[in-house]
Every structure is written in structure tokens, then in C-alpha cells.
Amino acid sequence: MDGLTLELVSNAYCRVSFDPATQIVRFVRTEQPIRSIEEANLYFRHAVTAIDGLGRSRIKLIDVRDAPMRNDPQYEAAMAEYRHQVARGIPRVAVIVRTAVGRLHAQRLGKEDHIQQGIVATDEEALAYLTS
């Protein structure tokens, strides 16, 4: 993304930015492990509010390369609603993952959430997918 990217949210768990030139909204999950579901709810709610403020017609890049792997049922149940809120109504979604396990996890969650997404390993691949 270019130097005109607008940082909309930056907290312990995530960052949301918007590039007006490409119309790409970028959601980045940080490396910070989630300490409590209540705290995550607060931080992720800020991200959803920022995305909603931009309108749902934007294309979306979700970067989870630094996110700690976690798939316990309590966590996944709590985060399912935020996954849906982050991606709902977005016409095109690219998910950047670091590992093969991350790819499989993103594929499973995308199927469960009925989200059509491109799962890639780099920013360049994500931008190519989103702009093709």
C-alpha cells in the first residue's frame, strides 16, 4: 500500500487501515495472545465499527500471519461472530497466512462462515487476487 494509507484502528489485538487509491481495507491481527474474551470483544468491536464506517463495498485484506494459533472451542465460538462481522458484505476477501496449518485453518473457517476468499502467503499475492 502507498503512503496515503489511513490508519483507522490500532490496538493490542488488531490494526485496521484503508488505502483510498486501491479501496482496500486491511485488517491485521497482531501477535498479542488474547488474554480474555471480554477484552477481545472490546478491541475487535472497534475494528468492526471502523470497517462499517467505510461502507461494505470495499475489498478486504485480512492478514493473520502474526496471529497466535488457537482453535479451542470457547475461543472459536467467541470469535466466530467477529469473523462474520469483519467479512460480511465485502465483495472480495484475501487472507494472508504464514504456514500450511494457517492455510488449512483459514480454509476451514471460510467454509464454516460461507465466505469466498483467496488464501495467500504474501502481500503481493493478496493484491493480485484482490485486483484481478
N, C-alpha and C positions, 0 to 999 in steps of 0.2 A: 504494500500500500504506500501511497505517496505521503509527502509531508503535510498534506491538508487533512489528514485523518483526525476526526474529532473523538476524544476520549470521553465517554458518557458515564461510565461506572468503573471504579477501581476499588476493590476491597480485598480482604484476605482470601476469598474463595474464587473470585472471578473478575474479569475485565470485559467491558463492552465498548466497542468503538465503531465508528461509522466513517466510511470513505465516500464523500459526496460524488466524486468523479466516477467511481465504479458502482455506486449504490449498494455496496457490500457492507453488511453488518457483521462484525466479528465478535464472537463470544469465546473468551479464553478462560478455561478452568485452570486455576493455579495449582501449584504443588502442595498447598496447605491442606493437611488432612482435616476432615470435618470433625469438630470436637463434639458438637451436639446437633441434632436435627433442628432444634429451635433456632440456633444461631444460623444454620444454613438457610432456614426459611427466610430469615431477615435479609441476608445478603443476596440470595437468589431472587427474592421479591423485587429488590432494587433493579436487578438486571432485566427482569420481565417488564417492569414499568418503563425502563429506558427503551426497550425494543418496541413496546406498544406505542410509545410516543413518536417513534419514527414511522409508524404505519407498517402494515403486514405485507406490503407489496415488494419489499426489499428482498434481495437474495442474501443468504446466510452462510457464514463460515463458522463452524464450531471447532475449536482447537482444544483437544483434550490430551495432547502429548505429555503434559506435565502432571496431569491429574493422577492422584494415587489410585491404584486399582482397588476396587471394593465392590463386592457383589452380595453382601449379606442381605437376607430378605427384608429386614427392617429398613435398612438404608435404601434399597431399591424401591420399596413401596413409597417411602417419603419423597424420593427424587423423581418418581415417575410423573407426578403432576408438573414439576418444573421442566422436565424434558419436553413434555407436551406443550407447555406454555411457551417455552423458548422457540419451538419449531412450528407451532400451529399457524396455518395460513401463509407460511413462507413458500413461495413457488419453487425454490431450488435451495437445497442444503448440501454443503460439503462438510464432511467430518474428517479432521486431521488426527491420525493416531500414530503412535511411535512403534508399536510392536504388532506381531501377528495375533497375539492374545487380545490386544486392544482392538484390532480389526474385527475379530470374531465377536467380541463383546458389543461393539458398535453395530454390527450386523444384526445380532440378536435383539438389541434394544430397538433398532429401527423397525424390525419386523413386528415386534410387540406393539410399538407405537404407531404403526402404519404410516411411517414417514419414508418417502422416497429420498434417498441420499446417495451421494458419492462418497465412498470412504477411501481416503488417500493418505500419503505419508509426508507430503511437503506442501508448503505454501504455493509453490509453482503449480503443482498438480491440482490443488484446490481451485486456484484462479482459472486454470484451463478448463476444469469441469464447470465452474460457475459461469464462465463467459462463452461457452461453446453453444 
